[in-house]
Amino acid sequence: MGKALDGVRILDMTHVQSGPSCTQILGFLGADVIKLEPPGRGDITRGQLRDVPNADSLYFTMLNCNKRSITLNMKSTHGTEIFTELLKTSDVVVENFGPGVLDRLGFPWDNIQRINPRAIYASIKGFGSYGPNSGLKAYESIAQAMGGAMSTTGLEEGPPLCTGAQIGDSGSGIHMVAAILAALYQRTQTGRGQRVEVAMQDSVLNLVRVKMRDHQRLQHGPLSEYPNKTFGSAVPRSGNASGGGHPGTAIRCKPGGQNDYVYVVFQPQIWERLLQVMGREDLIGDARYSTPAARLERLDEVYALVESWSLGYTKFEVTEKLNAIDVPCGPIMDTSDLIADEHLKVREMIVEVAHPQRGTFKTVGSPIKLSDSPVEVFSSPLLGQHTADVLHELMGYDTVKVEQLRQEGVI
């Protein structure tokens, strides 16, 4: 069976996380992703946080599966010529360099469009290519800080916190996947490529959309999650509040370790069932808790009541008992739970991949499931592993020519 993006060639000039997370998804969907790296070092993450001597790091391998690697010195005359030829045969060029890097190498959008009018030029930047902050650099935490995530994450009286999920880097990558697919589809109608752009700050802000909702709700009175509190003009940090129409929080479980919690959403209709499974039928009809409004007034008491029961069971036992009575809940799954989870294995979200240096490693599979485009995850490439193959396939270079370019430091 074919793949959704069979026949689409991606020239991947990305590095670190935001770009590679995008191009890896495109590779999962069947595109021929050619990762272009500088000779010698390659993507800087090959050597960052290395856990196995003389092998690519997990940082690199987990973000660059389903790609081919070529090396090319873009600052050399022959390197520029080769890059120009690669542009002519590529559908999409993806880069996440600092502001102006590709322009300084002689390949601004105008030149790319002239070389290949069908090419899609996809660019991920911290703050985009225009606007007062467009020249600034960004990292994950800066994107979270300036996109609104940090100000709304953490406990009400505590400091702003970064989320554990990489919503700045990988979040930008996923947004770029959508942009590239849209541009490819539009090209089927127009025959023209176009420039597509994703900014890390914009991506984080998009994921903070519901907090912007709450900002506007605040202008008309206290938030429903905090009926007795009045805040200033900015949305407060809300800890583990559900952020939806119903209260919710993380409830402690046995044995009381750092991640021994279950997250429970307290829908109005589940209260009596919950009291029954807890063995607290004596509280059924108690005016202090009998209505959603009454429970909202004393949420701390409600949570403490449930926690006095849940501490007698593990998070998985509590989850099983609550699921049996249709209470929305889920265990707080740490990384050791996730990597061993049977559901994620069945869905091929945790997969084991053979690697020529490491042996095998576990990684995250494709979150996008298409019935007619199955995903087979294969290993990230060694540095320059496919240089000779690509130059032969796309440019007709023979072994002698490739070796000559290698000796000249072009590849």
Summary of the structure (lengths in Angstrom):
residues: 411
radius of gyration: 25.8
end to end distance: 34.8
largest distance: 87.0
contacts: 1258
relative contact order: 0.14
helix: 39%
strand: 13%
